[in-house]
């Protein structure tokens, strides 16, 4: 699949989401991630859709395989934290969010860890 085809499918998934057709968006994102599991952009979208569908375990798996670009680090941290929380792994969820804050702001500026 070319980059242009991949981008077209991402756009289609986004449009499906915007028009309330979550199952179609989910199917498109699933196809994108199956084709290229390391595609961080598609993985973020797919994980968000999975969380909305109540499949936190699979959302977490998708995020752990993907290479998330630095511009989406915040989205990945939020999604992973939500997935861990949904699975009842509260300590891991808090630790994941603290790691993100420390990476972004520095250990001394993470007011949540205090």
Number of C-alpha atoms within 10 A of each C-alpha: 8 7 8 9 10 16 14 12 18 19 14 16 25 19 15 17 16 11 10 10 13 19 14 16 25 22 14 21 26 21 15 23 22 14 12 15 18 18 20 23 20 28 29 25 22 26 27 24 22 22 19 12 13 13 16 23 15 15 26 22 14 24 25 16 14 19 14 20 11 10 9 12 16 15 15 26 19 15 21 27 23 22 27 20 16 16 14 11 13 15 10 14 21 17 13 17 19 19 17 19 19 17 12 13 12 11 14 9 12 16 11 10 14 7
